[in-house]
């Protein structure tokens, strides 16, 4: 077998195997991030409320205009939905369970 043929087989092998290896590495990295303590603490609200900024207001539809809300006995800045009774964060505009407008 000539040197050129061996080189072509090597390149073909790399082109077949490399995307699979990269995908598996990305998958393992995503699974590690999913179970990260920082993600869990952020999702549980341990760092306080989400700051009000023009970017978060545009993305999530809150901030800027202050609305009065009736908070129930849930405490911790949470609002109970009048439609289904689900507990939502105080900055939410719509219920996460039934999508009814809060406030």
N, C-alpha and C positions, 0 to 999 in steps of 0.2 A: 504494500500500500504506500502510495506516495505521501510526502509531507503535506502537500496541498490538500489531499483528501482527508487526512487526519485533522488538519486545521479546520476544514469545513464541517466535519462531524463534531468537533469540539464546539465551534460557534453555534451550530444548530442545537446541541445539547444545552448550552448556556441559555439560548433564547427560549427553549422549552421549559427549563427548570426555573430560571430566574423569576418570572412573574408569579409562579406558584409559591416560591419561597418568600417573595416580598409580600404577597397577599396573606400568607400564614403569619408572618411577622406583624403585619398590620392588625390582623384579627386578634392575635395574642395581646398586642398593645391596647387595643380597644377594650378587651375583657379586663385587663389590669386597671384601666381608667374607670371602668364601670364600677368596680368594687373599691375604688379609692375612698379613703376616709374623708378627704376634702370634699368630694362630690356629695357624700352622705351628709356631712355637716352643713353644706350649702343648701341642699334640698330640704333639710329639716329647719332651716332658718336660724341656725346658731350664730350667724354673723350679723343679725339684725335685719331690718327691712331693706328691700332693694332701694338704692338711692334714686331720688327723682332727678332725672336729667332729660333733655330733649330726645336723646336716643332711646332710652327705656320707655319714655312716654309714647314715642312713635311705634316702637316695636310691640309693646304690651298694652297700649291704650289706657294708660293711667298717668297721673302726675299733672301738675299745673292747676287744674280746676279741683278745688276741694269740695267734696260732697259730704253732707251729713248722713251718717249711717246709724242705724240702730244696732248696736252690738248686743249679742245675747250673752248668756252665762259661759260662753266658751273661753273668754279671757284671751290674753296674749295678742290682741289686735286682730281678732278673727271675726268674721261675719257669718251668720247662719242664713242660708237661703230660705226665702219665704215659700218657695214652691215645693222643694223636696227635703229641706231640712239639713242639707249637707253643710259642713263647715268649710269656709273659704278664707283665704288671707284678706286682710282689710284693703289691700290695694287692687283686688280683683274687681273687674267691671261685670263679669258674667260668672255664673256658677260653673264650677268645673265638672259637676255631675250632670245637670240637666240643661245647661246653657241659658238659663233664665237670667234676665238682667237683675243685678243686685242694686240695692239702694233705693 
